[in-house]
């Protein structure tokens, strides 16, 4: 518990046995529930996570968004914190993020990776692609978001009931921010974090995932046909 709020951390994993060990060993004591969603890993991710005290949930249908939606269903904390299992997001900065969440008096806090201080953490190609997607999202939804693709957020679990989360893939990261921005009752904030090089193999396909995310942004913005 952190200053009266129970905390759930959700970590989607696909073959992250090296990174998840580092993440869980550095998890702060005030976290009440740690959920590792094993997205059909073929390595020892589940075994390592369970041995370090995490609640492991198996999701055999692959997909970043699919994993998160599976994890949300088992979350019990007042606040949910998300991060990746590759140790690229700063697990040791959770108290910093929670303090910022309280200070800004928001319901959804996005942890921006920019400016990137570790030059090895993000290639120039990825940096440019993230910038273009963030600009596109900001233009389409009339609100500047510095890092639309960040995978680290803090938000009130109660706001999930008002969200229509459809994406099962990488575009889930931008979709959950869009749903927060669209709701006039949800206060949205953003703060910079230290982003570092991942542990383990890279799984992101920058061209395929980048174009898919851009198309999703446009599709999400278009009016829906009436039933």
DRENDODREN-100327 format. One record per residue (C-alpha): x, y, z. Coordinates in nm, 3 decimals, padded with zeros to 5 digits. Layout:
<sites>
SITE         u         v         w
SITE         X         Y         Z
...
</sites>
This chain:
<sites>
SITE         u         v         w
SITE    00.000    00.000    00.000
SITE    00.121    00.350   -00.084
SITE   -00.024    00.635    00.122
SITE   -00.368    00.478    00.147
SITE   -00.389    00.326   -00.203
SITE   -00.333   -00.040   -00.280
SITE   -00.099   -00.094   -00.577
SITE   -00.111   -00.354   -00.853
SITE    00.177   -00.381   -01.100
SITE    00.103   -00.558   -01.429
SITE    00.384   -00.683   -01.652
SITE    00.317   -00.850   -01.989
SITE    00.596   -01.092   -02.085
SITE    00.700   -01.290   -02.390
SITE    01.024   -01.479   -02.333
SITE    01.165   -01.238   -02.073
SITE    01.324   -01.475   -01.821
SITE    01.635   -01.254   -01.792
SITE    01.465   -00.919   -01.767
SITE    01.176   -01.023   -01.543
SITE    01.416   -01.145   -01.276
SITE    01.581   -00.803   -01.260
SITE    01.243   -00.629   -01.255
SITE    01.096   -00.841   -00.975
SITE    01.407   -00.830   -00.757
SITE    01.383   -00.450   -00.764
SITE    01.008   -00.431   -00.702
SITE    00.933   -00.197   -00.406
SITE    00.784   -00.348   -00.089
SITE    00.480   -00.119   -00.099
SITE    00.343   -00.299   -00.408
SITE    00.050   -00.518   -00.300
SITE    00.004   -00.730   -00.611
SITE    00.240   -00.812   -00.898
SITE    00.079   -00.977   -01.200
SITE    00.303   -01.123   -01.470
SITE    00.104   -01.211   -01.780
SITE    00.299   -01.482   -01.961
SITE    00.200   -01.442   -02.325
SITE    00.279   -01.799   -02.437
SITE    00.649   -01.780   -02.358
SITE    00.868   -02.073   -02.455
SITE    01.139   -02.001   -02.198
SITE    01.139   -02.000   -01.814
SITE    00.956   -01.667   -01.773
SITE    00.668   -01.815   -01.573
SITE    00.896   -02.021   -01.349
SITE    01.124   -01.725   -01.271
SITE    00.831   -01.490   -01.204
SITE    00.651   -01.737   -00.975
SITE    00.969   -01.814   -00.782
SITE    01.005   -01.443   -00.705
SITE    00.651   -01.409   -00.572
SITE    00.459   -01.279   -00.873
SITE    00.107   -01.391   -00.958
SITE    00.154   -01.554   -01.298
SITE   -00.131   -01.562   -01.548
SITE   -00.098   -01.751   -01.875
SITE   -00.241   -01.591   -02.190
SITE   -00.192   -01.825   -02.484
SITE   -00.326   -01.587   -02.749
SITE   -00.034   -01.366   -02.834
SITE   -00.071   -00.990   -02.827
SITE    00.041   -00.694   -02.616
SITE   -00.311   -00.562   -02.567
SITE   -00.447   -00.911   -02.514
SITE   -00.202   -00.960   -02.228
SITE   -00.298   -00.636   -02.058
SITE   -00.669   -00.699   -02.082
SITE   -00.613   -01.042   -01.928
SITE   -00.413   -00.886   -01.646
SITE   -00.668   -00.610   -01.580
SITE   -00.930   -00.875   -01.509
SITE   -00.729   -01.005   -01.212
SITE   -00.608   -00.669   -01.076
SITE   -00.730   -00.575   -00.729
SITE   -00.534   -00.257   -00.649
SITE   -00.679    00.092   -00.628
SITE   -00.400    00.203   -00.863
SITE   -00.250    00.006   -01.151
SITE    00.110    00.055   -01.263
SITE    00.235   -00.102   -01.586
SITE    00.582   -00.171   -01.718
SITE    00.763   -00.415   -01.946
SITE    00.941   -00.730   -01.842
SITE    01.265   -00.639   -02.020
SITE    01.385   -00.396   -01.748
SITE    01.378   -00.096   -01.985
SITE    01.135    00.095   -01.763
SITE    01.255    00.208   -01.416
SITE    01.095   -00.018   -01.157
SITE    01.294    00.167   -00.892
SITE    01.109    00.488   -00.985
SITE    00.763    00.368   -00.886
SITE    00.749    00.588   -00.577
SITE    00.852    00.887   -00.793
SITE    00.567    00.815   -01.034
SITE    00.315    00.765   -00.756
SITE    00.419    01.092   -00.593
SITE    00.378    01.268   -00.929
SITE    00.037    01.103   -00.972
SITE   -00.074    01.240   -00.636
SITE    00.086    01.581   -00.687
SITE   -00.073    01.640   -01.028
SITE   -00.407    01.510   -00.897
SITE   -00.465    01.303   -01.211
SITE   -00.643    00.976   -01.287
SITE   -00.405    00.862   -01.561
SITE   -00.033    00.942   -01.566
SITE    00.174    00.857   -01.874
SITE    00.547    00.798   -01.822
SITE    00.722    00.956   -02.121
SITE    01.053    00.809   -02.237
SITE    01.155    01.146   -02.382
SITE    01.403    01.300   -02.373
SITE    01.594    00.970   -02.410
SITE    01.905    01.000   -02.195
SITE    02.048    00.655   -02.272
SITE    02.144    00.669   -02.640
SITE    02.163    00.289   -02.658
SITE    01.801    00.251   -02.544
SITE    01.635    00.375   -02.864
SITE    01.763    00.390   -03.219
SITE    01.721    00.701   -03.433
SITE    01.465    00.512   -03.643
SITE    01.257    00.424   -03.337
SITE    01.293    00.778   -03.203
SITE    01.162    00.926   -03.528
SITE    00.877    00.676   -03.551
SITE    00.766    00.744   -03.195
SITE    00.775    01.118   -03.260
SITE    00.560    01.085   -03.573
SITE    00.303    00.868   -03.395
SITE    00.288    01.106   -03.100
SITE    00.235    01.403   -03.332
SITE   -00.036    01.215   -03.521
SITE   -00.217    01.125   -03.200
SITE   -00.185    01.478   -03.064
SITE   -00.331    01.629   -03.384
SITE   -00.614    01.379   -03.407
SITE   -00.717    01.412   -03.043
SITE   -00.638    01.781   -02.980
SITE   -00.408    01.718   -02.685
SITE   -00.027    01.714   -02.685
SITE    00.103    01.373   -02.577
SITE    00.479    01.352   -02.576
SITE    00.504    00.973   -02.583
SITE    00.197    00.801   -02.725
SITE    00.375    00.464   -02.733
SITE    00.504    00.448   -02.375
SITE    00.429    00.123   -02.194
SITE    00.452    00.262   -01.842
SITE    00.143    00.419   -01.688
SITE   -00.018    00.481   -01.350
SITE   -00.396    00.500   -01.337
SITE   -00.697    00.443   -01.119
SITE   -00.841    00.096   -01.175
SITE   -01.190    00.246   -01.150
SITE   -01.155    00.426   -01.486
SITE   -01.129    00.096   -01.677
SITE   -01.506    00.043   -01.660
SITE   -01.560    00.345   -01.887
SITE   -01.300    00.243   -02.147
SITE   -01.368    00.062   -02.474
SITE   -01.039   -00.120   -02.524
SITE   -01.040   -00.317   -02.849
SITE   -00.681   -00.361   -02.959
SITE   -00.509   -00.690   -02.887
SITE   -00.177   -00.574   -03.034
SITE    00.085   -00.304   -02.988
SITE   -00.164   -00.026   -03.059
SITE   -00.319   -00.097   -02.718
SITE   -00.060    00.138   -02.570
SITE   -00.198    00.436   -02.760
SITE   -00.558    00.320   -02.730
SITE   -00.566    00.327   -02.350
SITE   -00.431    00.683   -02.356
SITE   -00.693    00.783   -02.614
SITE   -00.970    00.640   -02.396
SITE   -00.837    00.837   -02.100
SITE   -00.816    01.159   -02.303
SITE   -01.165    01.119   -02.448
SITE   -01.330    01.095   -02.106
SITE   -01.395    01.444   -01.965
SITE   -01.404    01.298   -01.614
SITE   -01.051    01.156   -01.642
SITE   -00.764    01.389   -01.561
SITE   -00.462    01.307   -01.778
SITE   -00.098    01.391   -01.704
SITE    00.248    01.307   -01.831
SITE    00.595    01.301   -01.678
SITE    00.942    01.204   -01.805
SITE    01.123    00.893   -01.684
SITE    01.463    00.734   -01.737
SITE    01.436    00.475   -02.016
SITE    01.722    00.228   -02.061
SITE    01.835   -00.052   -02.291
SITE    01.625   -00.366   -02.275
SITE    01.751   -00.704   -02.156
SITE    01.695   -00.989   -02.404
SITE    01.595   -01.004   -02.769
SITE    01.397   -00.730   -02.940
SITE    01.050   -00.830   -03.059
SITE    00.921   -00.504   -03.206
SITE    00.898   -00.478   -03.585
SITE    00.933   -00.100   -03.631
SITE    00.786   -00.069   -03.982
SITE    00.502   -00.318   -03.942
SITE    00.405   -00.205   -03.592
SITE    00.451    00.162   -03.673
SITE    00.217    00.158   -03.974
SITE   -00.033   -00.059   -03.786
SITE   -00.038    00.190   -03.498
SITE   -00.086    00.483   -03.734
SITE   -00.376    00.311   -03.908
SITE   -00.529    00.229   -03.572
SITE   -00.508    00.594   -03.466
SITE   -00.700    00.701   -03.775
SITE   -00.954    00.421   -03.745
SITE   -01.015    00.500   -03.378
SITE   -01.077    00.866   -03.464
SITE   -01.332    00.799   -03.737
SITE   -01.700    00.808   -03.638
SITE   -01.846    00.464   -03.576
SITE   -02.143    00.348   -03.782
SITE   -02.467    00.337   -03.589
SITE   -02.601   -00.013   -03.519
</sites>
